[in-house]
């Protein structure tokens, strides 16, 4: 019994380490590993291969020592070897969790993880001053001749903030400039968003194309009225939906302006004159 115990422990340990190392090496090389680190980098690769190499060396050393114990057992080692081999293969899955944890820890030191930490710190600092704009990384720049029509948050009045970054973006389909603003108030838990404003200016090939592609026929429950502000007549469409909203559009030649204002709270109607405030800022730019 005393001679069999070192052999049993050595067999289980060496088979588990070798099985773990060989399986993980094969999965890493073939790209079939089930665990993908959140932040890849050279630190992750160095940690993974170092641990796999260590497991492989320890497994080989353990195998050599186990063979010496097997000689002392003579024929009994063969009888114990088969169940011990199966048990070691089953135990080979256990080190994988430790490897995954070590790889994730190494990922926290990569350039991507450090940049994310800095971004989070900047986010917290900025959120104390203003609502953090939504990043618009996948949008192309807006044409300069259309961007000039988009007002700034300061021009809209107090309580308005940039809702996106960059403030004005273009579109992959056609020439357009669009922006989003939010009206928010500071509360102890952060910010309370009251209104959402979407502004878009778009060029079409002709007035008929603008009417065909952008003018939607009134749906059930909508009201459509003419609304004149600052010498410009807008077509107003009110949507009495759960989130109250109204859209104002005006067509000049082949250029179409769309302003959409919606309340941020369910069942809360828009306040009187809210859209007028926005349109008064845009009307002089449209009229010129």
N, C-alpha and C positions, 0 to 999 in steps of 0.2 A: 504493500500500500504506500509506504513511504517513497519507494522508488517510482511508483506510477504517478504520484502527484506532480512532481516537477515536469514529467513528460506530458501530462494532461494539460497543465497550465501553459507550458511552452507551445504545445500544438495549437491550442485555442488562440493564444495571443498572436503567434506568427501567421497562422492562416487568416485570422481576422485582419491583421495589418496588411498582408500581401493582397488579400482580396479587395480590401478598401482602396489601396494605392493603385492597383491595376485597373479597377473599375473606374475610378475617378480620372485617371490619366487618359483612358480610352474615351470617356465622355467629354473631357476637355478638348482633346485633339479633334474629335469628330464633331464637336459643337452640339452634342446632345445632352449636355448637363442640364439638370432640372432647375438648378439654382443659378440665376443670373444676378450678379451684383448690381445694386442700384447706381453705383458710381464706379465705372470701370477706369482702370489706370494701371501704370506699371507696378504700383504698390500692391494691387490686387493680384496681379500675375506672379509677382515675387513671393507673396505670402502663400498662394496656392501651391506653386511648384516646390517651395521649400518644405512645406508640410508633407506633401506627397513624397518627396524625396526622402525625408526623415522616416516616414512610415515604411517606405520600401526598404531602406537600410536596416531599420530595426526588425522588420519582418524577416529579412535574409539572415541577420545575425541570430534571431530566435530560431530559425529553421536549422541552422548549423548546430546550435546547442541542443535542440530537440532530438536531432539524429543521434547525438551522443547518449542522451537518456534512453533512446529506443534500443541501442545496442545492449545496454545493461538489462533491459527487460526481456531481451531475446524474442521469443514468439509472442509474448503477451502484447507487445507494442503494436503488432499487426492487427490484433483483435480490437484494441482500443482506438486504433488510428482512424477507422472509417467513421464511427459516430463523432469523434473529436473533429474530424475534417468537416463534416456537415455542420456541427455546432459552430466552428470557426467561421464558416461562410455566412451563417446567419448573423453572427456577431459583427461581421464586416460592415454592416449598414450603420452601426452605432457611431463610428467616428465621423460620419458625413455631417452630422449636425454640428459637431465641433469645428469642422472645416468651414462650413457655411458661416458660422458665427465669426470665425477669424477673418474670413474674406470680407464680410460686411464691415468689420472693424477697420480693416486695412483700407476699405473704400472711403471711410470718413476722412482720410488724409490725402485723397486725390485732389487734383486741381478743380475738378467739377464740384466736389463736395464743399471745398473751401469757398468757391464762388457762390454756391447756393447759400452757405451760412452768411456771407457778406450781404447777399441780396435780401435774406430774411431780416437781418439787422437793419438794413436800409428801409425795408418795408415797415417794420415796427416804428422806426423813427418818423417816417413820412406819414404813417397813419395817425400819429398824434396831432399832426398839423392839418391834414386834409384827407378826404377819401382817396385811396390809392387807385389810380387809373388802371383800366384793363389793358394789358399789353396787346398790341396789334402787330405781332411780328410777321404774320403771313400775308400782309397786305402791301401792295406796291405804293410808292409815293403818289400823292395826288398832283394833277396838273396845276402849275402855279397860277394860270389864268382863272381857274375855278376856285382855288383855295382862298382867294381874296374875298369871296362872298361869305365865307364862314365866319361868324362873329367869335369873339373870345369869351371865356367865362366871365371875365371882368365886365365886359359890355352887357352881359345879360342881367347883371344886378347882383346884389349881395346874396350869399347862400348858394350860388352856382359854382360848380367845380368841373374841371376836365374829367370826362368819364372814360377817356381812352388815351393811350400813349403809343405812337404819336397822336397829337390832337386831331390832325386831318389826315385821312388816308384815301387812296384811290381804289380802283376796282380792276380786276383782270378782264372784265367784259365791258368795253366801252370807256368813254372818258367821263369820269365823275370824281367828285370830292365829297366826302362824308365825314361827319363828326358826331360825337355823342357827349352830352353833358348831363350832370346829375345835380339835383338840388337836395342838399342834405343839411341836417342840423346835428350839432354835437350832443351826445348823450353820455352818461357815465360808462356804458359798455362799449362805446365806439362812436358810430355814426348811424343816424336814422335817415334813410333815403326817402324823400317825399315825392320827387318828380324825376322823370327821365325824358330827355329831349334828344331827338335824332334829327339832324339836318343833312340834307343831301342836295347837291347841284350836279346836273348831268346834261351832257351835250348829246343830241341825236342828229342823224343825217338830215332830217326835215321835221317840220311841225307835225305832219301826218304820222310819222314814225313815233314821235313822242306821245301823241294822243293814243295811238294804237297799242303801244307797249306799256304805257305807264298809267293811263287813265282807266280806272276800274269802274265798271257800272255799279250804281248804288245797290247794296245788298239789303236784305230785309232788316229793318230796324235802324238803318242809317239815315241821317238827315244831311242834305247837301244844300249849302247856301253860299251866296256871294258875300265876300267880306273885304271891305276896302280899308287899307291902312297905309298911310304915308304916300298916297297917290298910286298905290298898286292894288289891284283887285285880286284877291285870293279866292280860290274855291275851297270852302271848308267842308270837311266830312267828319261828322261826329259819330263815334262808335259807343253806344251805351252798353258796353260789355262789363264783365266783372272788374277788369282794370280799365277805368274810364280813360278814353283817349280821343284825340282830335287830330286830324291831318289837314294841313293847308298846302295847296299847290298853286303854282302860277307858271304859265307857259309864255315865254317871250322868244319868238322865232323858233329855233330848234333847241333852245335851252330850257330845261325844266327845273324848277326849285320845289323841293318837298321839305316841309317842316312837320315833324310828328312829335306831339307832346302827350305823355301818358302819366297818370298818377301811379305812384309806386305802391300805394296801399289798396287792397281789395275793397271794392264797394265804396271807395272815397271819390266823390266827383271832383272834377277840375274846378279850381277857383275862378271866379269872374275876372276877366282881363288878363289871365296868365299868358294866353297865346298872343294877345295884343302886345305884351311887353317884348316878346321875342320877335314878332313881325316888325315892330317899330325899329328894331335894330337892323333888320335885313332889308326892309323896303327901300331905303335910299340907295343901297348898293344894287338892288335889282333894277331900280328905275333909271339909273344912269346909263 
